[in-house]
């Protein structure tokens, strides 16, 4: 296999721009680094500022096709401007599919309707369970009604979408753990959501740099990381980092607050070029050196395929 940019356009601009607009979450899922992140010295809550988001969206408008993905260090629906940001991105970057990953708790009908109306193309609601018992054990929160409410929110969103004839594709996801119990529960999850959600996304467990205990299958010999050729990761302050796993901001490549810094400039810059060239030679340095989260599957089954399938279903 050739480990390189999937498309010529990808050399100029990432095929997916992953934007973390907030570093606050109201869940403490056992498979996420977030519960440890908020205990780190120096942690402070931060919502991405409008000017920073607009700069990102404006630049995406110059590179049609790059997927805008709201995800990462917090729950995007807790950002007070999530709907405004979606609307703005849809206006200035109309050829960029907009996707959101959420815990779904705040996806009440008025919010989901507003998001669909302003141009959200794809939503992924993380559920990870087929029973309330599993849900409350894995997706820890203070909300006693979380499982039923999230399921209800998704079903109501599907109904609204269908009634209004909107284009948003609605998916649910499940992280399959390396246990028989989890594999069996995924089968039930598939039955539960088949024919309801537009797609069921099956995920592997991330270890978040090995800090979340997990028995993860990692290929040997190790492959280069797909993310270096396809993803840019922007934190709530507007800094571009090598990886979403850079929770300590130790691998920042550029700060978009600086007027002279652009996503394309960092993407085409020497720091990433060096990392890519090294990984093609099987040399893993920096944050990647001890990483346990490189996704070998991504070269053959990238998330972009989910977006494409959804697009074919009506985006
Ligand atoms: S190898 Fe690991 S740390 Fe490096 S970019 Fe990929 S996922 Fe991130």
Boltz pocket constraint, residues with backbone or C-beta under 6 A from the ligand:
constraints:
  - pocket:
      binder: B
      contacts: [[A, 225], [A, 226], [A, 227], [A, 228], [A, 242], [A, 243], [A, 244], [A, 245], [A, 287], [A, 288], [A, 289], [A, 291], [A, 292], [A, 293], [A, 294], [A, 295]]
      max_distance: 6.0
